[in-house]
Amino acid sequence: MKYTPLSFEVNLRPEGFVVDLDSLFSSLMQLHDQRDARGVRYTLVTVLVYVILAKLSGENFVRGMADWVKLRKEQLAAALGLAKVQAPHATTYTRILGHAIDLDEFQRVVGDYFAHLPQAGTSIAINLDGKTVRGTIPAGATRGLHQLAAYMPDEGWVLLQVVVESKENEIVAAPRVLKSLDLRGKVVTADALLAQRDLSIQIVEADGEYVWTIKDNQPETRQAIETLFQPEECMPGFSDGPHDFRTARTTDKAHGRLEQRTITISSELKEYLNWPYCEQVFKLERHMVRIKDSKVMDEVIYGLTSLTPDEAGPGQVLGFVRGQWGIENGLHYRRDATLREDWCCVRTGSAPQMLTQINNLVLGLLSRRGVRNVPEARRRFAAHLNEAVQLVLESSV
């Protein structure tokens, strides 16, 4: 294993401290501290590691993180090779998160860390979706911090996240995200809002592919697809004309309901539909039965893709459509329900954005460990601090 001494630490024990060069700690060491060096009592990497360890161990809010560190300051000082046993005040965390870190640099450093882990980037699906941090909405206002993320659902980490400015929407922000990503061999999915012709062109001309669901924001396209899959009215003695329809079906029992999904795809509109690079269209029928009361729910979804029939059959297209729900279940729901992101009211400088990026980082770390139950994993880290420290200080290679 490769190690390096951290001689720059302002509070380092004389014997020094070593850390794996392939660790998250080493990656965070690359960050430039934007504070005035005079009077600095805690290095940037130390404060960030405190925040990450507290998050891993179940703390969601800055004051809770500060108390958590204070109660474990002896253990943390020993683990990080610190000479003085001390703990930052809650306001110190807020000030550092809000003013000491360049958001773009932090995102680049964390992205590079995940990208260099074993098997990183080998999956092909990329989900796009936006999220508002509700705790940042000022009293009397309707909008707070809103961000658009590109997420790899099969690997559990965020490739890139950008702020959607107050005078724009996700449609405007999405090209910035896609321009910054290597889309070669990737398949981009998003909800119906981002099913746009210009985005479709951008993706395919960057050697990627897309799978869009189509709703009433694209009325002519939706109507054309819906019409294709409607039964034809035939005269007595005549049958429907030939079609190239192909079908796949899945059935799952989860979350208190039984759900059957049937997808039918076709290439018949390839030359007719006014949509760039469209190769196939599809109709997805969802039949759901709630187990507790047998309530039946049905839904029909239409969509299209640039993937050819040879590149993706009905089962694969269905997989990409279902995969889009991965960003909601695997990232945004966990940030809200488990990490309580919407309940955090920190608004100092860029601290709200930093905290969302740290939430992404923590969930990515847990996903890389194969964690499916995040609350359970956090309880374990709370009881076994050494395991959380190892996750940050040691290589995952």
Secondary structure, 3 states (H helix, E strand, C coil): CCEEECCCCCCECCCCCEEECCCHHHHHCCCCCCCCCCCCCCCHHHHHHHHHHHHHCCCCCHHHHHHHHHHCHHHHHHHHCECCCCCCCHHHHHHHHHHCCCHHHHHHHHHHHHHCCCCCCCCCEEEEEEEEEHHHCCCCCCCCEEEEEEEECCCCEEEEEEECCCCCCHHHHHHHHHHCCCCCCCEEEECHHHCCHHHHHHHHHCCCEEEEEECCCCHHHHHHHHHHHCCCCCCCCCCCCCCCCEEEEEEEEECCEEEEEEEEEECCCCCCCCCCCCCEEEEEEEEEEECCCCCEEEEEEEEEECCCCCCCCHHHHHHHHHHHHHHHHHHHHHHHHHCCHHHCCCCCCCHHHHHHHHHHHHHHHHHHCCCCCHHHHHHHHHHCHHHHHHHHHCCCC
